[in-house]
Amino acid sequence: MGEEIQWDPEAIAYIRARGERYPAAEGIEPEWTQEVMADVDLLALEPDPKSRLGASRFIGRSPSAGG
């Protein structure tokens, strides 16, 4: 998709602490999200069917994250 994601400091802290909120989850580094957006096999759900707010979900590969 080639989109650039802009993270504010509060949002960065939130995604990095994801593992503290959800069992078996891990924190996410902002750089990984940019790699996902550059994945040629990116899956975009717009809007995400599970979102109550109409948010989007992007599923892709981040080499830095090990996936």
PyMOL Python script that loads the backbone (N, CA, C, O; Angstrom):
from pymol import cmd

cmd.read_pdbstr("""\
ATOM      1  N   MET A   1       0.821  -1.197   0.000  1.00  0.00           N
ATOM      2  CA  MET A   1       0.000   0.000   0.000  1.00  0.00           C
ATOM      3  C   MET A   1       0.864   1.259   0.000  1.00  0.00           C
ATOM      4  O   MET A   1       0.479   2.278  -0.574  1.00  0.00           O
ATOM      5  N   GLY A   2       2.018   1.190   0.637  1.00  0.00           N
ATOM      6  CA  GLY A   2       2.909   2.339   0.627  1.00  0.00           C
ATOM      7  C   GLY A   2       2.489   3.473   1.537  1.00  0.00           C
ATOM      8  O   GLY A   2       2.985   4.590   1.389  1.00  0.00           O
ATOM      9  N   GLU A   3       1.597   3.223   2.467  1.00  0.00           N
ATOM     10  CA  GLU A   3       1.146   4.266   3.392  1.00  0.00           C
ATOM     11  C   GLU A   3       2.174   4.455   4.503  1.00  0.00           C
ATOM     12  O   GLU A   3       2.813   3.497   4.938  1.00  0.00           O
ATOM     13  N   GLU A   4       2.327   5.686   4.953  1.00  0.00           N
ATOM     14  CA  GLU A   4       3.210   5.947   6.080  1.00  0.00           C
ATOM     15  C   GLU A   4       2.363   6.154   7.327  1.00  0.00           C
ATOM     16  O   GLU A   4       1.408   6.931   7.326  1.00  0.00           O
ATOM     17  N   ILE A   5       2.726   5.452   8.378  1.00  0.00           N
ATOM     18  CA  ILE A   5       1.985   5.548   9.629  1.00  0.00           C
ATOM     19  C   ILE A   5       2.707   6.522  10.549  1.00  0.00           C
ATOM     20  O   ILE A   5       3.910   6.399  10.780  1.00  0.00           O
ATOM     21  N   GLN A   6       1.971   7.477  11.066  1.00  0.00           N
ATOM     22  CA  GLN A   6       2.508   8.451  12.012  1.00  0.00           C
ATOM     23  C   GLN A   6       2.023   8.095  13.412  1.00  0.00           C
ATOM     24  O   GLN A   6       0.816   8.033  13.648  1.00  0.00           O
ATOM     25  N   TRP A   7       2.935   7.863  14.333  1.00  0.00           N
ATOM     26  CA  TRP A   7       2.594   7.495  15.702  1.00  0.00           C
ATOM     27  C   TRP A   7       2.952   8.639  16.636  1.00  0.00           C
ATOM     28  O   TRP A   7       4.058   9.175  16.571  1.00  0.00           O
ATOM     29  N   ASP A   8       2.022   9.014  17.505  1.00  0.00           N
ATOM     30  CA  ASP A   8       2.359   9.991  18.540  1.00  0.00           C
ATOM     31  C   ASP A   8       2.913   9.220  19.744  1.00  0.00           C
ATOM     32  O   ASP A   8       2.707   8.010  19.838  1.00  0.00           O
ATOM     33  N   PRO A   9       3.605   9.890  20.657  1.00  0.00           N
ATOM     34  CA  PRO A   9       4.238   9.191  21.787  1.00  0.00           C
ATOM     35  C   PRO A   9       3.272   8.345  22.621  1.00  0.00           C
ATOM     36  O   PRO A   9       3.647   7.264  23.075  1.00  0.00           O
ATOM     37  N   GLU A  10       2.059   8.804  22.829  1.00  0.00           N
ATOM     38  CA  GLU A  10       1.077   8.042  23.601  1.00  0.00           C
ATOM     39  C   GLU A  10       0.688   6.751  22.884  1.00  0.00           C
ATOM     40  O   GLU A  10       0.560   5.704  23.518  1.00  0.00           O
ATOM     41  N   ALA A  11       0.503   6.821  21.577  1.00  0.00           N
ATOM     42  CA  ALA A  11       0.144   5.637  20.798  1.00  0.00           C
ATOM     43  C   ALA A  11       1.300   4.634  20.764  1.00  0.00           C
ATOM     44  O   ALA A  11       1.075   3.424  20.808  1.00  0.00           O
ATOM     45  N   ILE A  12       2.528   5.132  20.687  1.00  0.00           N
ATOM     46  CA  ILE A  12       3.696   4.250  20.707  1.00  0.00           C
ATOM     47  C   ILE A  12       3.746   3.487  22.023  1.00  0.00           C
ATOM     48  O   ILE A  12       3.949   2.273  22.030  1.00  0.00           O
ATOM     49  N   ALA A  13       3.567   4.181  23.121  1.00  0.00           N
ATOM     50  CA  ALA A  13       3.573   3.530  24.432  1.00  0.00           C
ATOM     51  C   ALA A  13       2.464   2.481  24.512  1.00  0.00           C
ATOM     52  O   ALA A  13       2.662   1.413  25.091  1.00  0.00           O
ATOM     53  N   TYR A  14       1.314   2.775  23.943  1.00  0.00           N
ATOM     54  CA  TYR A  14       0.165   1.861  23.977  1.00  0.00           C
ATOM     55  C   TYR A  14       0.458   0.566  23.211  1.00  0.00           C
ATOM     56  O   TYR A  14       0.210  -0.521  23.733  1.00  0.00           O
ATOM     57  N   ILE A  15       0.980   0.663  21.986  1.00  0.00           N
ATOM     58  CA  ILE A  15       1.214  -0.565  21.214  1.00  0.00           C
ATOM     59  C   ILE A  15       2.405  -1.352  21.761  1.00  0.00           C
ATOM     60  O   ILE A  15       2.427  -2.580  21.674  1.00  0.00           O
ATOM     61  N   ARG A  16       3.383  -0.664  22.317  1.00  0.00           N
ATOM     62  CA  ARG A  16       4.523  -1.372  22.916  1.00  0.00           C
ATOM     63  C   ARG A  16       4.096  -2.133  24.167  1.00  0.00           C
ATOM     64  O   ARG A  16       4.730  -3.131  24.508  1.00  0.00           O
ATOM     65  N   ALA A  17       3.052  -1.703  24.861  1.00  0.00           N
ATOM     66  CA  ALA A  17       2.580  -2.339  26.089  1.00  0.00           C
ATOM     67  C   ALA A  17       1.453  -3.343  25.832  1.00  0.00           C
ATOM     68  O   ALA A  17       0.796  -3.782  26.776  1.00  0.00           O
ATOM     69  N   ARG A  18       1.226  -3.704  24.595  1.00  0.00           N
ATOM     70  CA  ARG A  18       0.134  -4.616  24.236  1.00  0.00           C
ATOM     71  C   ARG A  18       0.212  -5.926  25.008  1.00  0.00           C
ATOM     72  O   ARG A  18      -0.815  -6.463  25.423  1.00  0.00           O
ATOM     73  N   GLY A  19       1.420  -6.442  25.203  1.00  0.00           N
ATOM     74  CA  GLY A  19       1.606  -7.689  25.924  1.00  0.00           C
ATOM     75  C   GLY A  19       1.173  -7.623  27.375  1.00  0.00           C
ATOM     76  O   GLY A  19       0.900  -8.655  27.988  1.00  0.00           O
ATOM     77  N   GLU A  20       1.108  -6.436  27.927  1.00  0.00           N
ATOM     78  CA  GLU A  20       0.655  -6.269  29.306  1.00  0.00           C
ATOM     79  C   GLU A  20      -0.875  -6.322  29.407  1.00  0.00           C
ATOM     80  O   GLU A  20      -1.419  -6.585  30.480  1.00  0.00           O
ATOM     81  N   ARG A  21      -1.555  -6.075  28.306  1.00  0.00           N
ATOM     82  CA  ARG A  21      -3.019  -6.042  28.316  1.00  0.00           C
ATOM     83  C   ARG A  21      -3.674  -7.339  27.877  1.00  0.00           C
ATOM     84  O   ARG A  21      -4.786  -7.649  28.304  1.00  0.00           O
ATOM     85  N   TYR A  22      -2.997  -8.098  27.029  1.00  0.00           N
ATOM     86  CA  TYR A  22      -3.590  -9.308  26.460  1.00  0.00           C
ATOM     87  C   TYR A  22      -2.705 -10.516  26.742  1.00  0.00           C
ATOM     88  O   TYR A  22      -1.514 -10.490  26.432  1.00  0.00           O
ATOM     89  N   PRO A  23      -3.267 -11.577  27.326  1.00  0.00           N
ATOM     90  CA  PRO A  23      -2.483 -12.786  27.575  1.00  0.00           C
ATOM     91  C   PRO A  23      -1.912 -13.342  26.266  1.00  0.00           C
ATOM     92  O   PRO A  23      -2.596 -13.360  25.242  1.00  0.00           O
ATOM     93  N   ALA A  24      -0.694 -13.779  26.307  1.00  0.00           N
ATOM     94  CA  ALA A  24       0.002 -14.395  25.165  1.00  0.00           C
ATOM     95  C   ALA A  24       0.293 -13.422  24.020  1.00  0.00           C
ATOM     96  O   ALA A  24       0.708 -13.850  22.943  1.00  0.00           O
ATOM     97  N   ALA A  25       0.083 -12.135  24.236  1.00  0.00           N
ATOM     98  CA  ALA A  25       0.388 -11.144  23.200  1.00  0.00           C
ATOM     99  C   ALA A  25       1.764 -10.545  23.475  1.00  0.00           C
ATOM    100  O   ALA A  25       2.320 -10.719  24.560  1.00  0.00           O
ATOM    101  N   GLU A  26       2.297  -9.855  22.508  1.00  0.00           N
ATOM    102  CA  GLU A  26       3.556  -9.154  22.723  1.00  0.00           C
ATOM    103  C   GLU A  26       3.428  -7.720  22.252  1.00  0.00           C
ATOM    104  O   GLU A  26       2.544  -7.380  21.466  1.00  0.00           O
ATOM    105  N   GLY A  27       4.321  -6.893  22.745  1.00  0.00           N
ATOM    106  CA  GLY A  27       4.328  -5.498  22.326  1.00  0.00           C
ATOM    107  C   GLY A  27       4.695  -5.374  20.856  1.00  0.00           C
ATOM    108  O   GLY A  27       5.339  -6.255  20.287  1.00  0.00           O
ATOM    109  N   ILE A  28       4.286  -4.291  20.260  1.00  0.00           N
ATOM    110  CA  ILE A  28       4.529  -4.043  18.837  1.00  0.00           C
ATOM    111  C   ILE A  28       5.397  -2.800  18.703  1.00  0.00           C
ATOM    112  O   ILE A  28       5.114  -1.769  19.314  1.00  0.00           O
ATOM    113  N   GLU A  29       6.443  -2.901  17.910  1.00  0.00           N
ATOM    114  CA  GLU A  29       7.292  -1.750  17.632  1.00  0.00           C
ATOM    115  C   GLU A  29       6.712  -0.984  16.434  1.00  0.00           C
ATOM    116  O   GLU A  29       6.286  -1.601  15.457  1.00  0.00           O
ATOM    117  N   PRO A  30       6.692   0.333  16.501  1.00  0.00           N
ATOM    118  CA  PRO A  30       6.127   1.128  15.395  1.00  0.00           C
ATOM    119  C   PRO A  30       6.759   0.814  14.035  1.00  0.00           C
ATOM    120  O   PRO A  30       6.076   0.860  13.012  1.00  0.00           O
ATOM    121  N   GLU A  31       8.045   0.500  14.016  1.00  0.00           N
ATOM    122  CA  GLU A  31       8.729   0.185  12.749  1.00  0.00           C
ATOM    123  C   GLU A  31       8.129  -1.059  12.098  1.00  0.00           C
ATOM    124  O   GLU A  31       8.088  -1.162  10.872  1.00  0.00           O
ATOM    125  N   TRP A  32       7.667  -2.000  12.918  1.00  0.00           N
ATOM    126  CA  TRP A  32       7.064  -3.214  12.366  1.00  0.00           C
ATOM    127  C   TRP A  32       5.806  -2.879  11.588  1.00  0.00           C
ATOM    128  O   TRP A  32       5.534  -3.494  10.557  1.00  0.00           O
ATOM    129  N   THR A  33       5.036  -1.915  12.065  1.00  0.00           N
ATOM    130  CA  THR A  33       3.790  -1.565  11.384  1.00  0.00           C
ATOM    131  C   THR A  33       4.067  -0.994   9.996  1.00  0.00           C
ATOM    132  O   THR A  33       3.299  -1.219   9.060  1.00  0.00           O
ATOM    133  N   GLN A  34       5.156  -0.261   9.870  1.00  0.00           N
ATOM    134  CA  GLN A  34       5.516   0.295   8.561  1.00  0.00           C
ATOM    135  C   GLN A  34       5.906  -0.820   7.603  1.00  0.00           C
ATOM    136  O   GLN A  34       5.566  -0.772   6.420  1.00  0.00           O
ATOM    137  N   GLU A  35       6.620  -1.828   8.108  1.00  0.00           N
ATOM    138  CA  GLU A  35       6.980  -2.972   7.268  1.00  0.00           C
ATOM    139  C   GLU A  35       5.726  -3.719   6.801  1.00  0.00           C
ATOM    140  O   GLU A  35       5.659  -4.157   5.653  1.00  0.00           O
ATOM    141  N   VAL A  36       4.751  -3.863   7.670  1.00  0.00           N
ATOM    142  CA  VAL A  36       3.498  -4.529   7.297  1.00  0.00           C
ATOM    143  C   VAL A  36       2.824  -3.764   6.153  1.00  0.00           C
ATOM    144  O   VAL A  36       2.337  -4.371   5.200  1.00  0.00           O
ATOM    145  N   MET A  37       2.798  -2.453   6.248  1.00  0.00           N
ATOM    146  CA  MET A  37       2.143  -1.652   5.206  1.00  0.00           C
ATOM    147  C   MET A  37       2.854  -1.773   3.857  1.00  0.00           C
ATOM    148  O   MET A  37       2.243  -1.555   2.811  1.00  0.00           O
ATOM    149  N   ALA A  38       4.146  -2.121   3.879  1.00  0.00           N
ATOM    150  CA  ALA A  38       4.916  -2.272   2.637  1.00  0.00           C
ATOM    151  C   ALA A  38       4.854  -3.698   2.083  1.00  0.00           C
ATOM    152  O   ALA A  38       5.378  -3.958   0.999  1.00  0.00           O
ATOM    153  N   ASP A  39       4.228  -4.618   2.805  1.00  0.00           N
ATOM    154  CA  ASP A  39       4.131  -6.014   2.371  1.00  0.00           C
ATOM    155  C   ASP A  39       3.295  -6.095   1.093  1.00  0.00           C
ATOM    156  O   ASP A  39       2.172  -5.593   1.046  1.00  0.00           O
ATOM    157  N   VAL A  40       3.847  -6.729   0.060  1.00  0.00           N
ATOM    158  CA  VAL A  40       3.119  -6.836  -1.212  1.00  0.00           C
ATOM    159  C   VAL A  40       1.880  -7.723  -1.086  1.00  0.00           C
ATOM    160  O   VAL A  40       0.965  -7.628  -1.904  1.00  0.00           O
ATOM    161  N   ASP A  41       1.846  -8.581  -0.069  1.00  0.00           N
ATOM    162  CA  ASP A  41       0.699  -9.463   0.151  1.00  0.00           C
ATOM    163  C   ASP A  41      -0.208  -8.955   1.275  1.00  0.00           C
ATOM    164  O   ASP A  41      -0.945  -9.733   1.881  1.00  0.00           O
ATOM    165  N   LEU A  42      -0.152  -7.669   1.548  1.00  0.00           N
ATOM    166  CA  LEU A  42      -0.939  -7.054   2.616  1.00  0.00           C
ATOM    167  C   LEU A  42      -2.433  -7.335   2.431  1.00  0.00           C
ATOM    168  O   LEU A  42      -2.975  -7.221   1.331  1.00  0.00           O
ATOM    169  N   LEU A  43      -3.079  -7.703   3.536  1.00  0.00           N
ATOM    170  CA  LEU A  43      -4.528  -7.867   3.550  1.00  0.00           C
ATOM    171  C   LEU A  43      -5.110  -6.684   4.316  1.00  0.00           C
ATOM    172  O   LEU A  43      -4.764  -6.461   5.477  1.00  0.00           O
ATOM    173  N   ALA A  44      -5.983  -5.935   3.676  1.00  0.00           N
ATOM    174  CA  ALA A  44      -6.604  -4.769   4.309  1.00  0.00           C
ATOM    175  C   ALA A  44      -8.101  -5.031   4.476  1.00  0.00           C
ATOM    176  O   ALA A  44      -8.806  -5.324   3.511  1.00  0.00           O
ATOM    177  N   LEU A  45      -8.568  -4.919   5.717  1.00  0.00           N
ATOM    178  CA  LEU A  45      -9.998  -5.031   6.005  1.00  0.00           C
ATOM    179  C   LEU A  45     -10.478  -3.640   6.387  1.00  0.00           C
ATOM    180  O   LEU A  45     -10.192  -3.152   7.480  1.00  0.00           O
ATOM    181  N   GLU A  46     -11.201  -3.015   5.491  1.00  0.00           N
ATOM    182  CA  GLU A  46     -11.640  -1.631   5.697  1.00  0.00           C
ATOM    183  C   GLU A  46     -13.141  -1.508   5.421  1.00  0.00           C
ATOM    184  O   GLU A  46     -13.557  -1.491   4.262  1.00  0.00           O
ATOM    185  N   PRO A  47     -13.931  -1.424   6.445  1.00  0.00           N
ATOM    186  CA  PRO A  47     -13.608  -1.429   7.869  1.00  0.00           C
ATOM    187  C   PRO A  47     -13.422  -2.849   8.380  1.00  0.00           C
ATOM    188  O   PRO A  47     -13.869  -3.813   7.758  1.00  0.00           O
ATOM    189  N   ASP A  48     -12.763  -2.958   9.507  1.00  0.00           N
ATOM    190  CA  ASP A  48     -12.581  -4.239  10.188  1.00  0.00           C
ATOM    191  C   ASP A  48     -13.950  -4.711  10.678  1.00  0.00           C
ATOM    192  O   ASP A  48     -14.613  -3.984  11.417  1.00  0.00           O
ATOM    193  N   PRO A  49     -14.387  -5.910  10.285  1.00  0.00           N
ATOM    194  CA  PRO A  49     -15.721  -6.367  10.706  1.00  0.00           C
ATOM    195  C   PRO A  49     -15.874  -6.523  12.223  1.00  0.00           C
ATOM    196  O   PRO A  49     -16.997  -6.564  12.724  1.00  0.00           O
ATOM    197  N   LYS A  50     -14.761  -6.610  12.960  1.00  0.00           N
ATOM    198  CA  LYS A  50     -14.840  -6.739  14.413  1.00  0.00           C
ATOM    199  C   LYS A  50     -14.783  -5.390  15.127  1.00  0.00           C
ATOM    200  O   LYS A  50     -14.928  -5.329  16.348  1.00  0.00           O
ATOM    201  N   SER A  51     -14.576  -4.324  14.382  1.00  0.00           N
ATOM    202  CA  SER A  51     -14.452  -3.002  14.999  1.00  0.00           C
ATOM    203  C   SER A  51     -15.823  -2.384  15.241  1.00  0.00           C
ATOM    204  O   SER A  51     -16.680  -2.375  14.357  1.00  0.00           O
ATOM    205  N   ARG A  52     -16.016  -1.876  16.437  1.00  0.00           N
ATOM    206  CA  ARG A  52     -17.256  -1.157  16.750  1.00  0.00           C
ATOM    207  C   ARG A  52     -17.189   0.292  16.279  1.00  0.00           C
ATOM    208  O   ARG A  52     -18.210   0.975  16.203  1.00  0.00           O
ATOM    209  N   LEU A  53     -15.972   0.759  15.963  1.00  0.00           N
ATOM    210  CA  LEU A  53     -15.775   2.154  15.558  1.00  0.00           C
ATOM    211  C   LEU A  53     -15.559   2.321  14.059  1.00  0.00           C
ATOM    212  O   LEU A  53     -15.423   3.443  13.571  1.00  0.00           O
ATOM    213  N   GLY A  54     -15.527   1.202  13.324  1.00  0.00           N
ATOM    214  CA  GLY A  54     -15.271   1.295  11.890  1.00  0.00           C
ATOM    215  C   GLY A  54     -13.797   1.430  11.553  1.00  0.00           C
ATOM    216  O   GLY A  54     -13.446   1.919  10.479  1.00  0.00           O
ATOM    217  N   ALA A  55     -12.921   0.995  12.474  1.00  0.00           N
ATOM    218  CA  ALA A  55     -11.481   1.062  12.233  1.00  0.00           C
ATOM    219  C   ALA A  55     -11.074   0.046  11.179  1.00  0.00           C
ATOM    220  O   ALA A  55     -11.834  -0.870  10.864  1.00  0.00           O
ATOM    221  N   SER A  56      -9.892   0.207  10.643  1.00  0.00           N
ATOM    222  CA  SER A  56      -9.350  -0.722   9.654  1.00  0.00           C
ATOM    223  C   SER A  56      -8.402  -1.698  10.322  1.00  0.00           C
ATOM    224  O   SER A  56      -7.848  -1.421  11.386  1.00  0.00           O
ATOM    225  N   ARG A  57      -8.223  -2.848   9.681  1.00  0.00           N
ATOM    226  CA  ARG A  57      -7.255  -3.855  10.145  1.00  0.00           C
ATOM    227  C   ARG A  57      -6.364  -4.206   8.966  1.00  0.00           C
ATOM    228  O   ARG A  57      -6.845  -4.425   7.855  1.00  0.00           O
ATOM    229  N   PHE A  58      -5.047  -4.258   9.219  1.00  0.00           N
ATOM    230  CA  PHE A  58      -4.084  -4.598   8.190  1.00  0.00           C
ATOM    231  C   PHE A  58      -3.280  -5.796   8.657  1.00  0.00           C
ATOM    232  O   PHE A  58      -2.750  -5.803   9.769  1.00  0.00           O
ATOM    233  N   ILE A  59      -3.190  -6.809   7.806  1.00  0.00           N
ATOM    234  CA  ILE A  59      -2.475  -8.033   8.140  1.00  0.00           C
ATOM    235  C   ILE A  59      -1.383  -8.229   7.094  1.00  0.00           C
ATOM    236  O   ILE A  59      -1.648  -8.306   5.894  1.00  0.00           O
ATOM    237  N   GLY A  60      -0.155  -8.306   7.582  1.00  0.00           N
ATOM    238  CA  GLY A  60       0.963  -8.470   6.678  1.00  0.00           C
ATOM    239  C   GLY A  60       2.186  -8.957   7.414  1.00  0.00           C
ATOM    240  O   GLY A  60       2.125  -9.281   8.600  1.00  0.00           O
ATOM    241  N   ARG A  61       3.293  -9.008   6.708  1.00  0.00           N
ATOM    242  CA  ARG A  61       4.537  -9.549   7.238  1.00  0.00           C
ATOM    243  C   ARG A  61       5.487  -8.420   7.621  1.00  0.00           C
ATOM    244  O   ARG A  61       5.624  -7.426   6.907  1.00  0.00           O
ATOM    245  N   SER A  62       6.136  -8.599   8.762  1.00  0.00           N
ATOM    246  CA  SER A  62       7.184  -7.689   9.219  1.00  0.00           C
ATOM    247  C   SER A  62       8.447  -8.514   9.454  1.00  0.00           C
ATOM    248  O   SER A  62       8.520  -9.239  10.446  1.00  0.00           O
ATOM    249  N   PRO A  63       9.434  -8.425   8.580  1.00  0.00           N
ATOM    250  CA  PRO A  63      10.667  -9.186   8.785  1.00  0.00           C
ATOM    251  C   PRO A  63      11.358  -8.872  10.114  1.00  0.00           C
ATOM    252  O   PRO A  63      11.917  -9.776  10.735  1.00  0.00           O
ATOM    253  N   SER A  64      11.334  -7.655  10.549  1.00  0.00           N
ATOM    254  CA  SER A  64      11.984  -7.273  11.813  1.00  0.00           C
ATOM    255  C   SER A  64      11.308  -7.898  13.023  1.00  0.00           C
ATOM    256  O   SER A  64      11.949  -8.136  14.047  1.00  0.00           O
ATOM    257  N   ALA A  65      10.016  -8.162  12.904  1.00  0.00           N
ATOM    258  CA  ALA A  65       9.267  -8.750  14.008  1.00  0.00           C
ATOM    259  C   ALA A  65       9.404 -10.274  14.014  1.00  0.00           C
ATOM    260  O   ALA A  65       8.930 -10.948  14.929  1.00  0.00           O
ATOM    261  N   GLY A  66      10.051 -10.794  12.992  1.00  0.00           N
ATOM    262  CA  GLY A  66      10.214 -12.241  12.920  1.00  0.00           C
ATOM    263  C   GLY A  66       9.054 -12.943  12.247  1.00  0.00           C
ATOM    264  O   GLY A  66       8.883 -14.154  12.382  1.00  0.00           O
ATOM    265  N   GLY A  67       8.256 -12.171  11.520  1.00  0.00           N
ATOM    266  CA  GLY A  67       7.080 -12.790  10.889  1.00  0.00           C
ATOM    267  C   GLY A  67       6.948 -12.520   9.453  1.00  0.00           C
ATOM    268  O   GLY A  67       6.000 -12.988   8.821  1.00  0.00           O
TER     269      GLY A  67
END
""", "prot")
cmd.dss("prot")
cmd.show_as("cartoon", "prot")
cmd.util.cbc("prot")
cmd.orient("prot")
